[in-house]
C-alpha cells in the first residue's frame, strides 16, 4: 500500500485556493466575532457545498480536469481538495469575493500524466489573489491575469443503491489512498440495499452482511464472504476496509463522496459510481 506522507506541495496550491472559495462563517449569516481568527467569512454563499472541478484555462489553453476532481471547505476555514490522486489541505480565508490561502500540505504520490497536467495548469492559474463568481450551480475562479478554473456543484448521492468505490483508507487523522495499481476486479467497493444489507468487495474477497442505517449511523453486522488469499498489498487494503465496516459507524455524504468512520477512528472514503444491475454477481 502506498502510505502517504504529509508534506508541503507547491503543485497543489491551486486546489487549496479552489477550496477556499466555498468558505463563510460557521455561525451562519448573522454577525460574527469580528476578528476572523477562528472562522472564515465570505460574501459568496458556497460554504458546505461539494464542488467538482470541470476545467482549467491557463494562457488561453483549456485543460479538462480529471474525473474525481473535487473540493470543499469546513466552517472553520480548513480547505480540503484533491484532483483524484493526493489529499490536500490548508487554512483558507475569504474576504468578499477575494480568496487568500495559507501554506498547503499534501500527501506525496506519483500521479498519472492526465492528473499531473491538470495540476500544472491549476498551479499556473492560481497565481496570487483569486476572484470567485457564483452563477447558479456554477462557480468560476479567476486570477488577475485572466486564467480561470470552472467548477460545478455536486448533488448528494443517495447512500442506498449507489455503488461506492473506495479510494481512501482512514485511521484517525491519517488518510491513505487505495493503491492505484490494484487489479480492476480488486478495487474495493460496496453497495447498500433497501433491505438493510451491504455487499461488495473488500480488496480481495467479496462480502455481504447486515447494515442497519438510522440517521447518520450505520450498524454493520459480521460480514460473510469468500476466503481467498491475495498479494499482501490487497490483503492490507482488505483488512483496513473491513475494520471500518465493523459494528457501529457514522457516515456523511458530500456530493458524490461518502465517508464512513467507526468508533475507533478507522474509516473509508468512497466515490459514487453507477450501481451494478441486480442480476450481476459479485466476484472476489
C-alpha positions, -999 to +999 in steps of 0.1 A: +000+000+000+013+035-008+014+052+026+011+089+021+035+114+038+022+149+045+045+175+030+042+209+016+035+207-021+035+238-044+017+218-071-014+216-050-016+253-044-044+257-069-066+231-054-064+247-020-073+280-034-102+264-052-114+250-019-112+284-003-139+297-025-165+278-006-159+294+028-182+315+051-188+319+088-197+287+106-222+307+126-244+315+096-254+348+080-255+367+113-227+389+126-196+371+138-170+378+164-153+403+141-117+391+145-119+364+118-093+343+136-114+312+141-138+313+112-138+324+076-165+347+064-175+351+027-199+371+007-201+342-017-227+317-005-209+284-013-200+270+022-209+234+028-211+227-010-192+199-026-177+212-058-163+193-088-136+208-109-146+209-145-118+226-163-089+250-161-080+277-186-044+290-185-029+313-211-059+307-233-055+269-232-083+249-217-075+217-198-102+193-187-100+182-150-096+145-143-127+127-131-130+129-093-115+164-090-133+178-060-130+204-033-147+216-001-141+237+029-153+234+065-169+262+085-137+270+104-118+277+072-099+245+066-098+237+029-096+201+016-092+193-020-079+167-045-076+160-082-082+123-076-046+115-065-033+133-035-050+146-004-045+183+001-054+207+030-047+243+041-061+272+061-083+295+039-097+330+043-123+347+021-130+384+021-158+394-001-152+376-033-114+375-028-096+344-016-064+341+005-049+308+014-023+295+039+006+272+032-008+240+018+002+205+029-002+174+007+004+137+006+031+128-019+022+102-045+031+098-082+001+105-103-009+097-139+000+121-167-035+135-170-036+144-133-002+160-134-011+180-164-042+193-147-022+201-115+003+221-135-025+241-152-041+247-119-008+260-104-004+284-133-040+296-130-038+302-092-012+329-092-019+352-063-053+366-054-083+349-069-119+362-075-148+339-070-180+343-091-211+322-084-238+318-111-265+293-102-247+259-097-215+271-114-185+287-098-157+304-116-123+314-100-104+340-119-068+353-114-057+388-120-041+376-152-074+362-165-068+325-160-098+306-148-110+274-131-145+263-137-165+242-111-199+228-107-220+220-076-223+183-069-257+169-058-256+145-029-257+109-040-280+085-021-265+061+004-287+032-007-285+018-042-252+037-051-221+017-059-194+033-037-158+028-049-134+030-020-104+053-027-093+063+008-085+045+040-087+064+072-070+058+106-076+087+130-061+118+114-042+098+087-056+093+052-041+067+029-050+063-008-060+029-020-031+018-044-038+029-079-022-003-093-047-027-078-063-051-104-096-036-115-116-065-100-098-059-066-107-023-062-128-022-030-164-011-034-197-015-015-234-011-022-262-006+005-295-023-001-330-012+008-333-043+030-306-032+054-278-051+039-244-042+023-224-061-003-193-056-023-156-064-025-131-055+003-100-056-018-095-093-022-127-111-013-164-104-020-186-099+011-221-093+023-237-086+056-262-065+076-260-027+076-288-011+096-290+026+088-305+051+113-300+088+109-262+094+104-252+060+118-248+025+103-246-006+124-226-032+105-231-069+113-204-095+109-197-099+072-197-132+053-179-138+021-152-156+001-119-166+018-093-163-009-057-152-003-043-123-024-010-105-026-001-086+006-010-052-008-045-063-015-049-081+018-037-049+036-064-029+019-090-056+028-081-055+064-085-017+065-118-018+047-133-045+070-120-027+101-141+004+090-172-018+085-172-034+119-200-025+143-215+010+148-201+037+125-211+072+114-213+084+078-215+116+058-222+122+022-210+154+005-218+155-032-206+121-046-182+114-017-191+090+012-171+089+044-177+061+069-159+062+103-161+035+130-160+042+168-122+035+169-114+060+142-110+035+113-128+046+082-131+047+044-137+074+018-156+064-013-169+079-045-203+073-061-204+052-093-233+037-112-246+006-093-244-028-110-276-044-121-295-066-097-286-097-117-249-090-116-230-113-093-201-100-072-168-117-078-138-118-055 
